[in-house]
Amino acid sequence: MTQSRSRKVIFGLLPWPERQAVAEALRTETVGGLVLLAAAVVALAWANSPWSAAYESVRDFHFGIPALGLDLSVAHWTADGLLAVFFLVAGIELKRELVVGELRTPATAALPVIAAVCGMAVPAALYALTAAAGGGSLDGWAVPMATDIAFALAVLAVISTHLPSALRAFLLTLAVVDDLGAILIIAIFFTSDLNFWALAGAFAGLVLFYALQRFRVRGWWWYVPLGVATWALMYNSGVHATVAGVAIGLILRTTRDKGEEQSPAARVSHLVHPFSAGVAVPLFALFAAGVAISGSALGHVFTDPEPLGVVIGLVAGKILGIFLGTYLAARFTRAQLNPELAWADVLGLATLAGIGFTVALLIGELAFPDPAEGEHVKAAVLVGSLIAAVLAAVLLRRRNRIYRRLWEEEERDEDADGIPDIYRTESAGSDR
């Protein structure tokens, strides 16, 4: 075998089981992304309409159980409650990637992990440089770090781009690693005064959850009350409540026992993922993206150091970080780019990753609790994500003819056996 044939091909044909899992995840995220896009538009329109006072009244309405420390506003419930469901799904996706996906071995994990880490570090560094140069606050360094996979896929759906499955899988893996980075940042840097008794209770809940999984205990009536109690204790501990969601997702078993059709993680994901993508995240967007858009507000985005740092981080930072990270990882691992693709495709994907909506808005709220500053940073997230989306649409549409041909080759199933013909060829086997 020659050296060129022994080199790993990046963005080549995915193994069939991996492709099936990725396709199912992305299908739900795409539909959810379109709902998310609609929710963001409604939020902006409502907040800038004559009925903006009604929007603020609904957003700031409080309800809950004060005795349990859970008397929260509607916006707070969506950020701390519904987004815990989003991070539960993120934890499941991360666990799946670690056990059976791209992150299961160092060889396959190197490329997406390096690209994702660079795609987080460079935006944070550019934000810090911009804020420091303008005499602004460094508190928002983490805002431009995360990629919003649902919004990115919604953009792909709107511009009707047929990205090959390998590029979509890479984007999904980037987002999964980004979500892990985001939850670690939230847990470490945005933790308020700790209530150690509540934290110990939350930890005990997670240990009990693990024991129930370990001993193969079945029945939602065990897990749902325990999960809710763990979430409430985590919230009252001072650690952001979404940490409970990702922790439970990581605990759920992703391997099937003999006789099981699906693992517990797969069953939970199948049930919860549509709710997360179609309800939880759009509702969060509805009450987080409603910022007043005016000439003066947009002026703050490009003149104040903190919002400007967010825009530069999301657009320039993501492009530089992910593209250079991918290129250097390929060179370091002596990998070969799929000959059907070009580095321009990686550039377009890196630009698309600059859409940092959901988690960026969440971190922006945590980093800038002052309403005036927070509104400017939210506006910056919206502007930066819009710029990234437009640039990505231009770059990817230019290559759509090639993407369509590759997509049609991947989907062709002339014998109608449910498995694309490309997986029946010897060349597909050698690429895998």
DAJO-V969915 format. One record per pair of residues at least 4 apart in sequence whose C-alpha atoms are under 7 Angstrom apart, sorted by sequence separation. I is the first residue (numbers start at 1). GAP is how many residues later the second one is. D is the distance in Angstrom with one decimal. If there is no record, write none. Layout:
I:GAP:D  I:GAP:D
This chain:
1:4:6.5  2:4:6.4  3:4:6.4  14:4:6.4  15:4:6.1  16:4:6.2  17:4:6.4  18:4:6.1  19:4:5.9  20:4:6.3  21:4:6.4  22:4:6.0  23:4:5.9  24:4:6.6  25:4:6.3  26:4:5.9  27:4:6.5  28:4:6.1  29:4:5.7  30:4:6.4  31:4:6.5  32:4:6.0  33:4:6.0  34:4:6.3  35:4:6.1  36:4:6.2  37:4:6.3  38:4:6.2  39:4:6.1  40:4:6.2  41:4:6.1  42:4:5.9  43:4:6.0  44:4:6.2  45:4:6.0  48:4:6.0  51:4:6.7  52:4:6.3  53:4:6.1  54:4:6.2  55:4:6.1  56:4:5.9  57:4:6.0  65:4:6.6  66:4:5.3  72:4:5.7  73:4:6.1  74:4:6.3  75:4:6.3  76:4:5.9  77:4:5.0  78:4:4.8  79:4:5.4  80:4:6.2  82:4:6.9  83:4:6.2  84:4:6.1  85:4:6.5  86:4:6.3  87:4:5.9  88:4:6.3  89:4:6.2  90:4:6.1  91:4:6.1  92:4:6.1  93:4:6.2  94:4:6.2  95:4:6.1  96:4:5.7  97:4:3.8  100:4:5.8  105:4:5.9  106:4:5.7  109:4:5.8  110:4:5.9  111:4:6.1  112:4:5.9  113:4:6.0  114:4:6.1  115:4:5.9  116:4:6.2  117:4:6.0  118:4:5.8  119:4:6.7  120:4:6.4  121:4:6.1  122:4:6.1  123:4:6.1  124:4:6.2  125:4:6.2  126:4:6.1  127:4:6.0  128:4:5.9  129:4:6.0  130:4:6.3  131:4:6.0  132:4:5.8  148:4:6.2  149:4:6.1  150:4:6.1  151:4:6.3  152:4:6.5  153:4:6.2  154:4:6.1  155:4:6.2  156:4:5.8  157:4:6.7  163:4:6.4  164:4:6.5  165:4:6.0  166:4:6.1  167:4:6.2  168:4:6.2  169:4:6.1  170:4:6.1  171:4:6.3  172:4:6.2  173:4:6.3  174:4:6.0  175:4:6.0  176:4:6.4  177:4:6.3  178:4:6.1  179:4:6.1  180:4:6.2  181:4:6.2  182:4:6.1  183:4:6.0  184:4:6.0  185:4:5.5  186:4:4.9  187:4:5.9  195:4:6.2  196:4:5.9  197:4:6.2  198:4:6.2  199:4:6.2  200:4:6.1  201:4:6.2  202:4:6.4  203:4:6.2  204:4:6.2  205:4:6.1  206:4:6.2  207:4:6.2  208:4:6.2  209:4:6.4  210:4:6.0  211:4:6.1  212:4:6.1  213:4:6.1  220:4:5.8  221:4:6.6  222:4:6.4  223:4:5.8  224:4:6.2  225:4:6.1  226:4:6.1  227:4:6.1  228:4:6.2  229:4:6.2  230:4:6.0  231:4:6.2  232:4:6.3  233:4:6.0  234:4:7.0  235:4:6.1  242:4:6.7  243:4:6.1  244:4:6.2  245:4:6.3  246:4:6.2  247:4:6.3  248:4:6.3  256:4:5.8  262:4:5.9  263:4:6.3  264:4:6.1  265:4:6.0  266:4:6.0  267:4:6.3  268:4:5.8  269:4:5.1  272:4:6.1  273:4:6.0  274:4:5.6  275:4:5.2  276:4:4.7  277:4:5.8  278:4:6.4  279:4:6.0  280:4:6.3  281:4:6.2  282:4:6.0  283:4:6.6  284:4:5.9  285:4:5.3  286:4:6.7  293:4:5.9  294:4:6.1  295:4:6.0  296:4:6.4  297:4:6.7  298:4:6.9  299:4:6.1  300:4:5.2  304:4:6.1  305:4:5.9  306:4:6.4  307:4:6.4  308:4:6.2  309:4:5.9  310:4:6.1  311:4:6.2  312:4:5.4  313:4:4.3  314:4:5.6  315:4:6.3  316:4:6.1  317:4:5.8  318:4:5.8  319:4:5.8  320:4:5.7  321:4:5.7  322:4:5.9  323:4:6.1  324:4:5.9  325:4:5.9  326:4:6.1  327:4:6.3  328:4:5.9  329:4:6.0  330:4:5.8  331:4:6.4  341:4:6.6  343:4:6.4  344:4:6.3  345:4:6.3  346:4:6.1  347:4:6.2  348:4:6.2  349:4:6.3  350:4:6.9  356:4:5.5  357:4:6.0  358:4:6.4  359:4:6.1  360:4:5.9  361:4:6.3  362:4:6.5  363:4:5.9  364:4:5.9  365:4:5.8  370:4:5.9  371:4:6.0  372:4:6.6  373:4:6.4  374:4:6.1  375:4:6.2  376:4:6.2  377:4:6.3  378:4:6.4  379:4:6.1  380:4:5.8  381:4:5.9  382:4:6.1  383:4:6.2  384:4:6.2  385:4:6.0  386:4:6.2  387:4:6.2  388:4:6.0  389:4:6.0  390:4:6.3  391:4:6.2  392:4:5.9  393:4:5.8  394:4:6.4  396:4:6.2  399:4:6.4  400:4:5.9  401:4:6.4  402:4:6.3  403:4:6.0  404:4:6.0  405:4:6.3  406:4:6.2  407:4:6.2  408:4:5.9  425:4:6.8  426:4:6.4  427:4:6.2  428:4:6.3  1:5:6.7  14:5:5.7  46:5:6.5  47:5:4.6  65:5:5.1  66:5:4.7  72:5:6.1  77:5:6.7  78:5:6.3  96:5:6.0  97:5:5.6  98:5:4.7  99:5:5.2  103:5:6.1  104:5:6.8  131:5:4.6  156:5:5.4  163:5:6.5  212:5:5.2  234:5:6.0  235:5:5.8  262:5:6.1  275:5:6.3  276:5:6.0  293:5:6.7  302:5:6.9  303:5:6.6  312:5:6.4  313:5:6.6  330:5:4.8  368:5:6.1  369:5:6.3  413:5:7.0  423:5:5.6  46:6:5.8  64:6:5.4  65:6:5.4  97:6:5.2  98:6:4.5  102:6:5.4  103:6:4.2  131:6:6.1  234:6:6.9  235:6:4.4  256:6:6.1  301:6:4.9  302:6:5.1  330:6:6.9  368:6:5.0  413:6:6.5  422:6:6.1  64:7:4.3  97:7:6.4  102:7:5.6  131:7:6.2  234:7:5.2  256:7:4.6  301:7:5.5  413:7:4.6  414:7:6.9  47:8:6.2  63:8:5.3  64:8:6.2  255:8:5.5  412:8:5.4  413:8:5.2  46:9:6.5  62:9:6.3  63:9:5.7  254:9:5.3  365:9:6.0  411:9:5.5  412:9:6.0  62:10:5.1  63:10:6.4  128:10:5.9  231:10:5.8  234:10:6.4  253:10:6.4  254:10:6.5  364:10:6.5  410:10:6.4  62:11:4.0  253:11:5.7  254:11:5.1  61:12:5.1  62:12:6.3  252:12:6.3  253:12:5.6  254:12:6.7  410:12:6.2  60:13:5.1  61:13:5.8  128:13:5.9  231:13:5.4  252:13:5.2  364:13:6.4  409:13:7.0  59:14:6.8  60:14:6.0  127:14:5.7  230:14:6.7  364:14:6.7  59:15:5.2  60:15:6.5  58:16:7.0  59:16:5.2  124:17:4.9  361:17:6.1  124:18:5.9  124:20:6.6  361:20:6.9  123:21:5.9  124:21:6.3  205:21:6.6  360:21:6.9  123:22:5.9  149:23:6.5  323:23:6.3  323:24:5.8  357:24:6.6  120:25:4.5  205:25:5.4  356:25:7.0  120:26:6.9  149:26:5.9  148:27:6.8  323:27:5.9  147:28:5.5  202:28:4.8  319:28:6.8  322:28:5.5  357:28:6.8  356:29:6.0  355:30:4.3  147:31:6.5  202:31:5.2  319:31:4.8  354:31:6.2  146:32:5.3  201:32:6.3  202:32:5.4  318:32:6.2  319:32:5.1  146:33:6.7  318:33:6.7  355:33:5.9  199:34:6.5  354:34:5.3  355:34:6.4  198:35:5.1  199:35:6.0  318:35:6.5  146:36:6.7  198:36:6.7  315:36:6.9  318:36:5.3  352:36:6.0  351:37:5.8  352:37:6.0  198:38:6.1  199:38:4.8  198:39:4.7  213:39:6.8  315:39:5.3  213:40:6.8  314:40:4.8  351:40:6.8  352:40:5.0  195:41:7.0  196:41:6.4  210:41:6.0  314:41:7.0  351:41:5.3  195:42:4.5  206:42:6.9  314:42:6.9  194:43:5.5  195:43:6.3  194:44:4.9  348:44:5.4  193:45:5.7  192:46:5.0  191:47:5.7  192:47:6.7  348:47:5.4  191:48:4.8  348:48:5.7  191:49:6.4  187:52:6.0  187:53:6.3  186:54:6.7  187:56:6.7  112:58:6.7  116:58:5.3  183:60:6.4  112:61:6.5  116:61:6.4  112:62:6.0  116:62:6.4  113:64:6.8  307:69:6.2  311:69:5.7  315:69:6.2  307:70:4.9  310:70:6.1  311:70:6.6  314:70:5.8  310:71:6.6  314:71:6.9  308:72:7.0  311:72:6.9  285:73:6.9  288:73:6.9  307:73:5.1  311:73:4.5  315:73:5.6  301:75:6.2  300:76:6.6  301:78:6.9  297:79:6.8  301:79:5.5  94:82:5.9  18:83:6.7  93:83:6.8  291:84:6.0  90:86:6.5  291:88:6.6  90:89:6.8  289:89:6.9  37:114:6.7  36:115:6.9  33:117:4.2  32:118:6.4  33:118:4.8  30:120:5.9  33:120:6.4  34:120:5.1  29:121:5.0  33:121:4.7  30:123:5.1  30:124:5.4  22:147:6.2  14:152:6.1  13:153:6.4  12:154:6.3  11:155:5.0  87:155:6.2  91:155:4.3  95:155:5.4  11:156:6.1  90:156:6.4  91:156:6.7  84:157:6.7  88:157:4.2  92:157:4.4  84:158:4.2  87:158:5.2  88:158:4.6  91:158:4.2  92:158:5.8  96:158:6.2  83:159:6.4  87:159:4.9  91:159:5.0  85:160:6.1  88:160:6.5  89:160:6.4  80:161:5.7  84:161:4.8  88:161:4.8  80:162:6.1  140:166:7.0  144:166:5.5  69:167:6.7  143:167:6.6  136:169:5.4  137:169:6.5  144:169:5.4  136:170:6.0  144:170:5.0  134:171:5.2  92:173:6.2  131:174:4.7  130:175:6.1  131:175:5.4  190:176:6.7  131:178:6.0  130:179:5.2  89:180:6.2  127:182:4.2  126:183:6.7  127:183:6.0  89:184:6.2  127:185:6.9  126:186:6.9  127:186:5.5  126:187:5.6  124:189:6.5  86:190:5.3  123:190:4.0  85:191:6.0  123:191:6.3  126:191:6.4  86:194:7.0  123:194:4.0  86:195:6.9  122:195:5.2  123:195:5.9  122:196:7.0  83:197:6.4  82:198:5.0  83:198:6.6  119:199:5.1  122:199:5.3  152:200:6.2  152:201:6.9  119:202:4.2  118:203:4.6  119:203:4.6  152:203:6.2  118:204:5.9  151:204:6.9  78:205:6.6  79:205:6.0  78:206:5.0  115:206:7.0  116:206:6.4  147:206:5.3  115:207:4.8  118:207:5.5  147:207:6.3  148:207:5.8  147:208:5.8  148:208:4.8  147:209:4.5  148:209:5.5  115:210:4.3  146:210:5.5  148:210:6.2  114:211:5.8  115:211:5.0  75:212:5.5  114:212:7.0  144:212:6.6  75:213:7.0  146:213:6.3  146:214:6.2  111:215:6.2  114:215:6.6  144:216:6.1  143:217:4.9  111:218:5.5  111:219:6.9  143:220:5.6  142:221:7.0  143:221:5.6  140:224:6.6  140:227:5.6  59:228:6.0  139:228:5.7  155:234:6.7  159:234:6.6  161:236:6.5  162:238:6.5  161:239:5.9  164:239:6.1  163:240:5.3  162:241:5.3  162:242:5.2  164:242:6.3  35:243:6.2  39:243:5.5  43:243:4.9  47:243:5.1  164:243:5.4  42:244:7.0  43:244:6.7  47:244:6.1  48:244:5.6  163:244:7.0  32:245:4.4  36:245:6.8  40:245:5.7  44:245:6.4  47:245:6.0  48:245:6.7  162:245:6.3  28:246:6.2  32:246:4.5  36:246:4.5  39:246:6.2  40:246:5.7  43:246:5.8  44:246:4.7  35:247:6.4  39:247:5.2  43:247:4.5  44:247:6.2  29:248:6.0  28:249:6.9  36:249:6.8  40:249:5.9  79:283:6.9  10:325:6.5  9:326:5.8  10:326:6.1  11:326:6.8  12:326:5.5  7:327:6.6  8:327:4.8  9:327:4.8  10:327:5.1  11:327:5.7  7:328:5.6  8:328:6.0  9:328:5.7  10:328:5.8  7:329:6.3  9:329:5.6  13:415:6.9  15:417:6.2  13:418:6.4  14:418:6.7  12:419:6.5  13:419:6.3
